[in-house]
């Protein structure tokens, strides 16, 4: 057996361009949650004026920044918190100009050109007006959803991420994804390629299988409408400071306290009082439905112009009677009867004078009838018949509708606290804590089973911005993200203990007309019990971002480091056993096509380092022409298991066939090709007329998806998760008969059996390959 060791040493992140790479967190570097104000100072004749002292004041917090216009008359303020600003100028021989009405939004570069009049400093000229609507800079705000839109646009619920749909090129993909939350395709990219950040820190949702999802909670919504000030969806053509994912970057900024105390409380109620009954509902009126959304927020100064606090709470409660119409085995099936043409499929002519008559099934296994009665709800709707135009048209199929209104219950509590502190005009600090905790009782399509899940997400973020000089700034970021979710699919009705497939676990899954994998469809609703499973994902990430302006060049460079810890309680599937039958007849005769079970369930822990550095220059080639040139380098140390229990197949280089001796060790990959992923970024912004009436913007870049969520692909792999795959009878597993399968599932087998080996390989960065091999243990 070959073993592969991993030194767990990440290629050094950054180079001499980063003076200090410090612990902190920022998936999208510091500018992601801030903005920039820039412009040119002219006199009344249109000539540029150097040496003008320009001061920007943040109205809400009193934070001030000063800069001096360069020889070209240009000035800029970078890494500014979002919000309303006031710009003032001062230069002997000219009147003081005060510009108000500037509302800086996340990711924006607001162009504020100033015109000074000759006079004394004691004289003032006040101008009120917003920055130009047309974006003539490289900063992208096409996907901006501002404060008023978040508060005023209608939402079905209070999930602010629904407003991503106002951005052209964004498609709601939720109906195509069988997971909790909302999923969006941004300019054609897959939903899992999107990245969500809040105050510069990655924000993820909790999922029991470890699959990549957005930051939705148990309610399926991303709560916190009152906590979010605004967000910006960056779709494409972004600079080198953005990475890890190749899709859209949703940059969210939370509300902060101001120099005035403000608060609110709310309660929203939705119920079924005026609802109409669904056509399929088995009720006289609309099934009961009640949703309560309530909460409040409060923010203000702890010390004027210095310290600010903001807090928000939102609660979600829902009780909904679902409309359930399921295809289940009919009442005759529960007695061991089938239509004659189904009971004798190979001898219909000789055995069935009445093909549609219900007859006893030949070779009936009486031990299967308890499963038929316990694993599916009783049919209370019409019998399904063969459609017209097909053989045996109009005859019963052995199936019927089960119509019911099982009750779904959801609870979610969301909270956010933010503290801001302005130590001086050169130093500002903020810390943010967010938590979303909820649980959900969700009936399955087979209402004899229900899924009970919990989702808990937490984010802690810190940011410190230091101004060394008006042209040299540094932003240090730090934080922690955690998502935890356990889930179990257990019986909603009593099921005898002797019908479980594996001793000590919940009743498993039975499929009729499909397969044991989730990819095989079934005409009859699947009885899908499964044992508890859980996933915990921790992200410790850090970055430092430096901005330096010299002449017509605006340089930025920085580094990013992230530690991934993902702990799985075991495989998400087959923990309680899954068995598949091709037909109703095969079920009653207990003749399955496959039986899969993960007999030994071992918790596993995966670890990974990710890192990146970037350097970028935005050059003002002309007053109306800006060119960006950047380079980003990303890297990982692979995907590793803490106790060396990763397994992968090796292949013969000549034949391409898998070798019998697998690779087992700390690394789950046969080769890591993500050690140096160089990604150039180029951008152009041109204002043809120089008046800001229209602009041309273009960009080019290479982007990679770093694979940091492979647990749900690998958690069933041997050697730590051996699974058994059989075509043996179900009764042998549950005690209804004798056989080596039953002994195996109780841990007493000495017989040969087949293990199902699955492994995931990543021969190229960003590509996944899945193989499966079966052989004797």
Secondary structure, DSSP 8 states (H G I E B T S, - for coil): -EEE-----------TT-S---S---SS-GGGG-EEEEEEEEETTS-B--S-EEEEEETTT--EEEEE--TTSEEEEEEE-SEEEEEEEE-TTB-EEEEEEEEE-TT-EEE--EEE-BS-TT-EEEEE----SS--SS---TTEE-HHHHHHS--SSS-GGGGGGGSTTEEE-GGG--SSS--EEETT--GGG-EEEETTEE-----TT-----S--TTSS---TTTEEEEEEE-S---TT--S-SS-EEEEEE----SS-EEEEEEEEEESTT----TT-SSSS---EEEEEEEEEEEEEEETTTEEEEEEEEEEEEEEE--EEEEEE-TTGGGTEEEHHHHTTT-HHHH-SSTTSEEE-TT--GGGHHHHHHSS----S-EEE--TTSTTTTSEEEEEEEEE--EEEEEEEEEEEEEEEE-SSSEEEEEEEEEEEEEEEEE-SSTTEEEEEEEEEEEEEEEEEEEEETTEEEEEEEEEEEEEEEEEEEESS---GGG-SSTTS---EEEESS-SSTTS--SS--EE-EEEEEEEEEEEEEEEEEEEEETTEEEEEEEEEEEEEEEESS-SSSSS-EEEESSHHHHHTT--SEEEEE-S---EEEEEEEEEEEEEEEEEEETTEEEEEEEEEEEE---EETTS-EEE--B-TTT--B-SS-EEESBS-S----S-EEEEEEEEEE-TTSSSS--EEEEEE---------HHHHTT-TTTS-EEEE---HHHHHTSS--HHHHHHTT---S--EEEEEEEE-SSTT--EEEEEEEE-
